Amino acid sequence: MAEPVPPGLRTRLLGAVRRQVPRFPQRRHVRGRNLVLLYHRIGPLSAPDPMGMTVTPENFAAHLDAVASEHDVVPLEQIRRIGGRPAIAITFDDGYADNVEVAAPALRRRSLPASFYVTTTPWTDGREFWWDRLEHLVLEDSAGGAIDVRLGSSVVNVRLGTADERRAALKTLGRAMMPHHPGTVEQALSELARRPGASEPACHTHRRMTREQVSALAQDPLFSIGSHTCSHSCLRALSPDESAFEMSDSRRRLAEVLGSPPDVLAFPYGAVGTLRRSHLRQAHAAGYTGALLNVPGPAESAPAMAVPRLTVGDGDAESLLASMRRWQRPAP
């Protein structure tokens, strides 16, 4: 039987653990008035979307109209205000090209502000995100069958037979790869790419914004640009030096495009298990005055460096409003 832990040591251990965990919004009790919505891609669902990242242009337009009818749609820097009508801020992560080609025009037609959080590696290596490359490798694999995918010391077994099995495999592998170091993810993708029948072509759908598109978007007074790190790696899988570089270098590169460094960072993945509290401190040390999570909750009561967001999937406007009401107090 283990010896009991002395009370003083127990306190120090608990304190050390708590310092490693960010303060995420409390899901069970906290409700408020103001919310931040998180979108990723706006485009047609011409292919399966098991990762749930795409909203069709038709549904996006309906979302905007419905949300604006019941809320003030405000720039992100105003979302923590208190008073007046409930407020909504609209954000986009990753920097897909459809944000500037499809989403921005829909927002302009309604004079609605939004913030776009972009990664900077597309400007240096031009490759698709790892999950987009995985989509090609899994959905377009012509060999099929059961496969083992090694991720560090673990092995994930999936089947690439029917269309349903491939979609399930893509979701399983996506979730399994997310918390790993980018080197481990790259090794797994390389092994998949060596399979007979594997295909990994770049495609129109997965394009990301160019420097010129980011610069042009920033010229519109309705829109603001923020950082989403350099490579969208899981920060918790990185060393302290690597995570600090991801945040500081992306800010530096964006400053070259925007003329001044961005003030707000959207943490990659931004959920429990992908961050430590030390990353909030690193973001502040890098010069950011605000940071965004991918955990739902009210914005007005949140710390500036851990503002929650409600991820929006493809669905009709009423479904979106219903999911928002879960986190909002009823109107008096």
C-alpha positions as CSV (number, residue, x, y, z in Angstrom):
1,M,0.0,0.0,0.0
2,A,1.3,3.4,-0.9
3,E,2.4,5.8,1.8
4,P,0.0,8.8,2.4
5,V,1.0,12.1,0.8
6,P,1.9,14.7,3.4
7,P,-0.6,17.6,3.3
8,G,2.1,20.2,2.4
9,L,3.3,18.1,-0.6
10,R,-0.3,17.5,-1.7
11,T,-0.9,21.2,-1.8
12,R,2.2,21.8,-3.9
13,L,1.4,19.0,-6.3
14,L,-2.2,20.2,-6.8
15,G,-0.9,23.7,-7.4
16,A,1.6,22.5,-10.0
17,V,-1.1,20.6,-11.8
18,R,-3.5,23.6,-11.8
19,R,-0.8,25.8,-13.2
20,Q,-0.6,23.5,-16.2
21,V,-4.3,23.7,-17.0
22,P,-5.9,26.8,-18.6
23,R,-9.0,28.3,-17.1
24,F,-11.8,27.1,-19.4
25,P,-15.3,28.3,-19.1
26,Q,-17.5,26.3,-16.7
27,R,-20.0,24.4,-18.9
28,R,-22.6,23.5,-16.3
29,H,-23.5,26.8,-14.6
30,V,-22.2,29.9,-16.4
31,R,-24.6,31.5,-18.8
32,G,-24.5,35.0,-20.2
33,R,-25.6,37.3,-23.0
34,N,-22.6,37.7,-25.4
35,L,-21.2,34.9,-27.5
36,V,-18.4,34.5,-30.0
37,L,-19.2,32.3,-33.0
38,L,-16.4,30.2,-34.7
39,Y,-16.5,29.2,-38.4
40,H,-13.9,27.5,-40.4
41,R,-14.9,27.0,-44.1
42,I,-17.8,28.4,-46.1
43,G,-18.4,26.4,-49.2
44,P,-20.4,23.7,-51.0
45,L,-20.6,20.2,-49.4
46,S,-19.6,18.5,-52.6
47,A,-17.6,15.9,-50.7
48,P,-18.1,14.2,-47.3
49,D,-17.3,16.5,-44.4
50,P,-16.8,14.1,-41.4
51,M,-14.6,16.7,-39.6
52,G,-17.7,19.1,-39.6
53,M,-15.7,22.1,-40.7
54,T,-17.8,23.4,-43.6
55,V,-21.0,25.5,-43.7
56,T,-22.7,26.0,-47.0
57,P,-23.1,29.5,-48.3
58,E,-26.9,29.2,-48.1
59,N,-26.8,28.2,-44.4
60,F,-24.1,30.8,-43.7
61,A,-26.3,33.6,-45.1
62,A,-29.3,32.4,-43.1
63,H,-27.1,32.3,-39.9
64,L,-26.1,35.9,-40.4
65,D,-29.7,37.1,-41.0
66,A,-31.0,35.2,-38.0
67,V,-28.3,36.2,-35.6
68,A,-28.4,39.9,-36.6
69,S,-32.1,40.0,-36.1
70,E,-31.8,39.1,-32.4
71,H,-28.3,40.5,-31.5
72,D,-25.9,43.3,-32.0
73,V,-23.1,41.9,-34.2
74,V,-20.0,43.7,-33.0
75,P,-16.2,43.6,-33.6
76,L,-14.4,41.2,-31.3
77,E,-12.9,43.9,-29.2
78,Q,-16.4,44.9,-28.0
79,I,-17.7,41.5,-27.2
80,R,-16.8,41.7,-23.5
81,R,-19.0,44.8,-23.0
82,I,-22.0,44.6,-20.6
83,G,-25.3,46.4,-21.4
84,G,-27.6,46.8,-24.3
85,R,-28.8,44.0,-26.5
86,P,-27.0,40.6,-26.4
87,A,-23.9,40.9,-28.6
88,I,-22.3,38.4,-31.1
89,A,-18.8,38.5,-32.6
90,I,-18.1,36.4,-35.7
91,T,-14.7,34.7,-36.1
92,F,-13.1,32.4,-38.6
93,D,-10.1,30.1,-38.0
94,D,-7.4,28.7,-40.3
95,G,-7.5,31.2,-43.1
96,Y,-9.1,29.2,-45.9
97,A,-9.4,31.1,-49.2
98,D,-13.2,30.7,-49.2
99,N,-13.3,33.1,-46.2
100,V,-12.3,35.9,-48.4
101,E,-14.0,34.7,-51.5
102,V,-17.4,33.6,-50.1
103,A,-17.8,34.7,-46.4
104,A,-16.5,38.2,-46.7
105,P,-18.9,39.3,-49.5
106,A,-21.8,37.9,-47.5
107,L,-20.7,39.9,-44.5
108,R,-20.2,43.1,-46.5
109,R,-23.7,42.9,-48.0
110,R,-25.0,43.0,-44.4
111,S,-22.4,45.4,-43.0
112,L,-21.4,42.9,-40.4
113,P,-17.9,42.8,-38.8
114,A,-15.8,39.7,-38.4
115,S,-12.3,38.6,-37.4
116,F,-10.1,36.2,-39.3
117,Y,-7.4,34.1,-37.7
118,V,-4.8,32.8,-40.1
119,T,-1.7,30.6,-40.0
120,T,1.4,31.7,-41.8
121,T,3.1,28.5,-43.0
122,P,1.1,28.6,-46.3
123,W,3.3,31.5,-47.3
124,T,6.5,29.5,-46.9
125,D,5.7,25.8,-47.8
126,G,2.3,26.0,-49.6
127,R,1.1,22.6,-48.3
128,E,-2.4,21.9,-47.2
129,F,-3.2,21.4,-43.5
130,W,-2.4,17.9,-42.3
131,W,-6.1,17.1,-41.9
132,D,-6.8,18.1,-45.5
133,R,-4.0,15.9,-46.7
134,L,-5.3,13.1,-44.5
135,E,-8.7,13.5,-46.1
136,H,-7.2,12.8,-49.6
137,L,-5.2,9.9,-48.3
138,V,-8.1,8.2,-46.6
139,L,-11.0,9.0,-48.9
140,E,-9.2,8.6,-52.2
141,D,-7.2,5.5,-51.3
142,S,-7.9,2.9,-54.0
143,A,-6.4,-0.1,-52.2
144,G,-8.8,-0.2,-49.3
145,G,-8.7,-2.9,-46.6
146,A,-7.7,-2.6,-42.9
147,I,-4.6,-0.6,-42.1
148,D,-2.5,0.2,-39.0
149,V,-1.4,3.8,-38.6
150,R,1.5,4.3,-36.1
151,L,1.5,7.4,-34.0
152,G,4.5,7.5,-31.8
153,S,4.2,4.5,-29.5
154,S,0.6,3.8,-30.3
155,V,-1.1,2.1,-33.3
156,V,-4.5,3.1,-34.7
157,N,-6.4,0.4,-36.7
158,V,-9.0,1.6,-39.3
159,R,-10.7,0.1,-42.3
160,L,-10.8,1.8,-45.7
161,G,-13.5,-0.3,-47.3
162,T,-16.9,1.3,-47.8
163,A,-17.6,5.0,-48.0
164,D,-18.9,4.9,-44.4
165,E,-15.8,3.1,-43.2
166,R,-13.6,5.7,-44.8
167,R,-15.5,8.6,-43.3
168,A,-15.3,6.9,-39.9
169,A,-11.6,6.2,-40.4
170,L,-11.0,9.9,-41.3
171,K,-12.7,11.0,-38.1
172,T,-10.8,8.4,-36.0
173,L,-7.4,9.3,-37.4
174,G,-8.1,13.0,-37.2
175,R,-8.9,12.8,-33.5
176,A,-5.9,10.5,-32.9
177,M,-3.4,12.7,-34.7
178,M,-4.5,16.1,-33.2
179,P,-2.7,15.9,-29.9
180,H,0.6,14.7,-31.4
181,H,3.8,16.6,-32.3
182,P,3.8,17.7,-35.9
183,G,6.8,15.5,-36.6
184,T,4.8,12.5,-35.5
185,V,1.8,13.5,-37.6
186,E,4.1,14.0,-40.6
187,Q,5.6,10.6,-40.2
188,A,2.1,9.0,-40.1
189,L,1.0,10.9,-43.2
190,S,4.2,9.9,-45.1
191,E,3.5,6.2,-44.3
192,L,0.0,6.5,-45.6
193,A,1.2,8.2,-48.7
194,R,3.5,5.3,-49.4
195,R,0.6,2.9,-49.6
196,P,-0.2,1.5,-53.0
197,G,-3.2,3.4,-54.3
198,A,-2.7,6.4,-52.0
199,S,-3.3,9.9,-53.4
200,E,-2.5,13.2,-51.9
201,P,-3.2,15.9,-54.5
202,A,-3.7,19.6,-53.6
203,C,-7.2,20.7,-54.4
204,H,-9.2,23.9,-54.9
205,T,-11.3,23.4,-51.8
206,H,-8.4,23.3,-49.4
207,R,-6.7,26.5,-50.6
208,R,-5.7,29.0,-48.0
209,M,-5.4,32.8,-48.2
210,T,-2.4,34.3,-49.9
211,R,-0.5,37.2,-48.4
212,E,-2.2,39.5,-50.9
213,Q,-5.7,38.2,-49.9
214,V,-4.9,38.7,-46.2
215,S,-3.7,42.2,-46.9
216,A,-6.7,43.1,-48.9
217,L,-9.1,41.7,-46.3
218,A,-7.4,43.8,-43.6
219,Q,-8.0,47.0,-45.6
220,D,-11.8,46.6,-45.1
221,P,-12.8,48.5,-41.9
222,L,-15.4,45.7,-41.2
223,F,-12.7,43.1,-40.8
224,S,-9.7,42.4,-38.6
225,I,-6.9,39.8,-38.9
226,G,-5.4,37.8,-36.0
227,S,-2.9,35.1,-35.5
228,H,-3.6,31.3,-35.5
229,T,0.2,30.5,-35.0
230,C,2.5,29.5,-37.7
231,S,1.6,25.8,-38.4
232,H,-1.5,25.1,-36.3
233,S,0.3,22.6,-34.2
234,C,-1.1,21.3,-30.9
235,L,0.8,23.6,-28.5
236,R,0.8,21.0,-25.7
237,A,2.8,18.6,-27.9
238,L,5.5,21.2,-28.4
239,S,8.5,22.2,-26.3
240,P,8.2,25.6,-24.5
241,D,10.6,27.1,-27.1
242,E,8.6,25.7,-30.0
243,S,5.3,26.9,-28.7
244,A,6.7,30.4,-28.0
245,F,8.1,30.5,-31.5
246,E,4.7,29.5,-33.0
247,M,3.1,32.5,-31.4
248,S,5.8,35.1,-31.7
249,D,6.9,34.3,-35.3
250,S,3.3,34.3,-36.6
251,R,2.8,37.7,-35.1
252,R,6.0,39.0,-36.7
253,R,5.1,37.6,-40.1
254,L,1.6,39.0,-40.0
255,A,3.0,42.4,-39.0
256,E,5.0,42.3,-42.3
257,V,1.7,41.9,-44.2
258,L,-0.6,44.1,-42.1
259,G,1.8,46.9,-41.2
260,S,1.4,46.3,-37.5
261,P,1.3,43.2,-35.4
262,P,-2.1,41.6,-34.5
263,D,-3.4,41.9,-31.0
264,V,-5.4,38.7,-30.8
265,L,-4.4,35.1,-31.0
266,A,-6.8,32.1,-31.6
267,F,-5.2,29.0,-30.0
268,P,-5.0,26.0,-32.4
269,Y,-7.7,23.5,-31.4
270,G,-8.1,25.7,-28.3
271,A,-9.7,23.0,-26.1
272,V,-9.0,20.9,-23.0
273,G,-6.0,18.6,-23.7
274,T,-4.4,20.9,-26.3
275,L,-3.2,23.8,-24.0
276,R,-1.5,24.5,-20.8
277,R,-2.0,27.6,-18.7
278,S,1.7,28.4,-19.5
279,H,0.6,29.0,-23.2
280,L,-1.7,31.8,-22.1
281,R,1.3,33.4,-20.4
282,Q,3.4,32.8,-23.5
283,A,0.8,34.5,-25.7
284,H,0.8,37.5,-23.4
285,A,4.6,37.7,-23.4
286,A,4.5,37.5,-27.2
287,G,2.5,40.8,-27.2
288,Y,-1.1,39.6,-27.6
289,T,-3.7,41.4,-25.5
290,G,-6.4,38.8,-26.2
291,A,-6.7,35.1,-27.0
292,L,-9.5,32.8,-28.1
293,L,-10.5,29.3,-27.1
294,N,-12.7,26.7,-28.9
295,V,-14.8,26.0,-25.8
296,P,-18.4,27.4,-25.6
297,G,-19.4,29.9,-23.0
298,P,-20.4,33.5,-22.5
299,A,-17.8,36.1,-23.5
300,E,-18.5,39.1,-21.2
301,S,-17.3,37.2,-18.0
302,A,-14.3,35.6,-19.6
303,P,-10.6,36.6,-19.1
304,A,-9.2,38.5,-22.0
305,M,-6.6,35.7,-22.7
306,A,-9.2,32.9,-22.6
307,V,-12.3,34.0,-24.4
308,P,-14.7,31.1,-25.3
309,R,-16.3,30.5,-28.6
310,L,-19.2,28.4,-30.0
311,T,-18.1,26.3,-33.0
312,V,-20.7,26.5,-35.7
313,G,-21.4,23.5,-38.0
314,D,-23.6,23.2,-41.1
315,G,-27.2,23.4,-40.1
316,D,-30.2,25.7,-40.5
317,A,-30.5,29.0,-38.7
318,E,-32.9,27.8,-36.0
319,S,-30.5,25.0,-35.0
320,L,-27.8,27.6,-34.6
321,L,-30.0,29.9,-32.5
322,A,-31.0,26.9,-30.3
323,S,-27.4,26.0,-29.6
324,M,-26.6,29.6,-28.8
325,R,-29.5,29.7,-26.3
326,R,-27.9,26.9,-24.3
327,W,-25.2,29.5,-23.2
328,Q,-27.4,32.6,-23.0
329,R,-29.6,33.8,-20.1
330,P,-33.2,34.3,-21.1
331,A,-34.1,37.9,-21.9
332,P,-35.6,39.7,-18.9
